[in-house]
Amino acid sequence: MQHTKSTFKAFRIEEENGNYINSIKEMQFSSLKENEIRVKVHYSSLNYKDALSASGNKGVTRNYPHTPGIDAVGVIEESTSSQYNVGDAVIVTSFDLGMNTDGGFAEYIQVPVEWAVKLPEPMSMKDAMIYGTAGLTAGMSVSRLIELVKPKDGKIAVSGATGGVGALSVSILSKLGYSVVAITGKESEKAHLMNLGAKEILLRSEIENFDKKPLLKTVFAGAIDTVGGVILENIIKSTKAMGAVTCCGNVASPKLDLTVFPLILRGITLIGIDSQNFPMQYRTKIWEQLANNWKPANLTEIYNEVKLDGLQAKIDLMLQGKLKRKTIVTLLE
């Protein structure tokens, strides 16, 4: 099943006099190292990290020219490893894909076999990229939260609820029987969030303006926070005794201005989520759950699809905070 083409297309970012220019380039194949696989990419997906990489953010990507895309799904065409077979469908997300290793915005990727997860039954490749890193992160957050907080315990807050991680967390938690309070800055998205399964909507401005006291009136049994900053502070201060809060993002701020009182007077657990280097034994379990018990009924309603030549317009919208719904990239002709 060796590829018959001598080149392949990629969405390439090049640095020219301090500007970052994108174009679709024809790339040459390079030979596989030991324990590497070459995957014919069927779909990728657009994440905030990709938008940063595409605009020259050296905190994400140090060297250019570069192909972004931290998510990919496709079929193995060549391998120097016995772990998977040629013809196997695999998901590759996180690790260094799309950061300093050429990523999924290309017809082929070449990666260490340790980065790949076999596509679980009965998940389609398109479903895998509607989830992407955001879905894996949501799944990890849900997995850790439900160990400590049960539906009968009370309301669960999800911040950044219209974002990729937030929207999927709302959907999964509601499917598992939790009563979800979706926190958003986008008043126009209330109906969409209710459709995902939220029972209540709390506007970002409301939770940002809670009192500055070290402890607040208890509202939530637990939470999945995707934004950080003052919203995470106020969620923690408003969480009931023995509650749990996961955190996975810092788009609002990486700083927390808190006392230890919520943790030591109410026994609240704060759980950090890191999807980039999440161990493979747990990663495969999360993908299995996403393929089966946790799959939202409306998964296919929350995305739009572009080809490589439509990517830059979506990246621009994402950087302006105006992109709605998940964007997946099709590499199929």
N, C-alpha and C positions, 0 to 999 in steps of 0.2 A: 504493500500500500504506500510505497514511497512516492513523494510528491513528484509530479511530472513537470511542473513549472520551474524555471530557473530564477525567477524573481517573484516577489509578493508585494502587495500594497500596504502602506502604513501611514498613519496620521503623524507627521514628523514635525517636531518643534526645533527650530534653529535660531541661534543667537547671532544677530547682526547689529553691530554698533550699539549694543545695550538694548536693542529691541528684540522681541521674541516673535518670530514669524512662523506660521504653520503652513504646511502644504502636504499634499498626498504624494508620497515618493514611492518609487519602485526600489525595493531593498533586495540585497543578495542574501541567500542562505549561508549560514556558517556551519562548520562541522560540529557534531554533538560531542560534548565531553562525557566522561564516565558518569553514570547515573543521571543522565539528563533525558528529557523527552521533548519532542517537537510536536506541538498541538496545532491542528488546523482549527482556528477560532471560528465558531459559529456566531456567538454573541459576546459583547462586552457591556459594561454599563458606566454611566457618568457619575463620578463622585466629586465631592468638593476638593479632595486631594488632587484629582486629575485636573481640575480647573486651575489650581495653584501651579501644578507642574507645567501646564500648557502656557502659563503666563510668566514663567521664569522664576518661580519662587525657589531660592536656593536651599531653603529649609526642607523642601520636599525632594528636589532633584538638583544634584550638585553640578552635573556635567551635561552639556548639550553638544550636538544634536541628540534628541531623545524622543521616544515614543511613549506617551502616557498610557494609563489604563490599568488600574489596580485590580480589576476583575476580568476574568475570562472564563468561557466554557467552550469546549470543543472536543475533537476526537484526536487521539494520539496517532500520528502518522509514522513517527520514527522513535526509537527508544534504545538506550544503552543500559537499561535496567530491567530486571526480571519482575519488578514489583507489579507492573501493569502490562497488559498486552496491547500491541498495535490494534487499533479499532475500538479500544475502550473510550467511553465518554468520561471526561474529567472536568472538575471545577478547580480553577486556580484563583485564589483571592489572597490578598495581603502578603505577608513576608515582604520581599523587596520588589515584587512585581509592579511595574509602572512608576516606581520611584527612581531607583538608580539602575534598574534592569528594565530593558524595553518591555512595554506592557501590552495590554489587550486591544489597543486601538490599531490593530494590524491583523492581516489575514493569518499570520502564524506567530506563535510565541515559542521560545526555547528556554526551558526552566529546569531546575533540579526536580527530580521525581518526588522529593519529600514535600514539595509545595502543593501537590495535587491530591484531590479527594475524588474518589470514584462517584460519578453522578448517581445518587440513590434512586431506586425505584419508588414511586412512579413519577418522579420529577422530570419535567421536560427541560430542555436546555434554556428555553425562553424563561420559564419559571425561575431557574437557577439565577439568571441575571436580573430578573425583577427583584429578587432578594439581594444578590450581590453581597459585598462587604457589609452594607447596611443591614441586610437580613440576618447575616451571621452575627453581627453585633447585637441586634434586637434579640435574636435567639439566645445568645449568651446571657444577656441582661435578664430575660424572662427566666431562663434556667436557674440563675443564681437567686433571683427574687422569690420564686415559688418554693424554694427550699425552706424559706423562713416565714413567708406570709401566705395565708390561705384565703380563698374568696370570702369566707365568713368573717374574716378579721376586719374588713372595711374597705374603703375606697383606695384605689391606687392612682397616683398622679403620674402622668407622662408629659414631660416638658418637650418643647420643640416638636409638637405632635404632628405637624404637617411635613416635617423632614423625613428622610428615608428611614432612619432608625425609629423615630417617634411613631410614624404612621404604622409601621409593621408591628411595633410593640403594642399599640392600641388594638390592632386587629387580633393579634395572638392572645393577648390577655383577655379580651372580651370573649373570644372563642373558648377559653379555659374557664369562663364563668366569673371573671373578676369584674367589679364595677369600676370603670375607668373614668377618671377626670382628665380630659385632654387640655393641656396648657398651650396656647398659641398666641402669637402676635397678629395673626391674620383673621380678622373678624369675618371676612368674606368666605372663609373656609369652614365655618361652623357646620353647615349641612354635610360637607364631605366627611368631617370627623365623626358626626353622628352616624353616617353611613358605614364608616369603618368599625363602629361598635361602641364609641364613647357614650357614656350615660350623661356626662355633664361637660360643659366647656368653661374654662377659666381663662380670661384674657391675660396676656403677659403683664399688662400694665397693672392689673389688680394684684397679682402676686408680688410684683416688684415693689409695691407700695405698702407692704405689710409693715408693722411696727419694727423698730430697731432693737427690741428687747432680745435678751439671750435665748429665751424660750417663748413660744407662741402657743395659742390655743390649738389643741390637737385636731387635725382634720383628716389626715391620711394614715392608712395602715402601712403604706409603703410607697415607693416611687421608682420610676425609671427616668433618670435625668440625662438629657443629651446636650445641655447647653452650658452648665457651670455657672459661676458668678453668683449674683444676688438671688437668682431664682433657685439655685441649688441650696443656698444658705437658708432661704425661707421655707423650702420644702423640708429640709432637715429639722428646722425649728418647729415645724407644724406636724411632725410625724409622731404617732402614738407610741406608747411604751412597747418595747420589743419589736418595733417595726424595722424595716430594712429599706435602704435607698441604694440603687446602683448609679454609678456615674461613668460616662464614656465620652464626654465631649467638653469643649471649652470655647464654643463660638461666642458666648456672652462674655466670659472672662475665665482665665485659668486660676484666678485668685479666689480664696474663700476667707471671709471675715466672720469667724465663728468663735464661740467659746466651746469648751468640751462638755458643757452642761447637757445638751441633748443626748450625747453619747453615754455619759456616766449617770445622769439622773433618770433617763428614760430607757437606757439600754439599747439605743438604736445602733444598728449595724450599717456602716458605710462601705460599699463594695465597689472597688475599681474594676473596670472592664477594659481589657486590652485585646482587641481582635487580631492585631498584626502578628503577634507571636504566640497565639493561642495553641496549646499542645494538640497534636493531631488526634490523639485518642478521644479527646472531648469534642474536637471540631467535627469528626465524622458523626458523632452522636447528635450534635445540633442539626447537621444537615439532614439526618434521618428524620428527626422530629419535624423539621420544616417541610419535608417531602410528604409527611403523613399526618400525625395528630394535630400539628399546629398550623397547617395550611389554611390561610383565611379564604373564605368563600369568594371574596371579591378581589383576590390577588391580581387577576388580569385586568381589573378596572383602573389600576393605579399607575399606569405607565404610558409613555409614548415612545415611538421608535424612530431612529434616524440612521442614515448611512454615514460613512466617514465624511462625505462632503457637507453634511448638515451639522457636524459636531460643533464648529466654532460658534455658531449662533446660539446653541444651547449653553456653551461654556460662558459666553458673554452674559446671558440671562442669569446663570448661576452666580456669577461674580457680583451681579447687581442685586442678588437676593430676590429675583423675580421668577425663578424657574419653578413651575408647578408640576407635581407628579414626578415619578421616576423616569429617567431617560435611559433607554437601552439602545445599544449600537448593534446593528446587524451587519455582519461581515459576509453574509451569503449573497451570491450574485442574484 
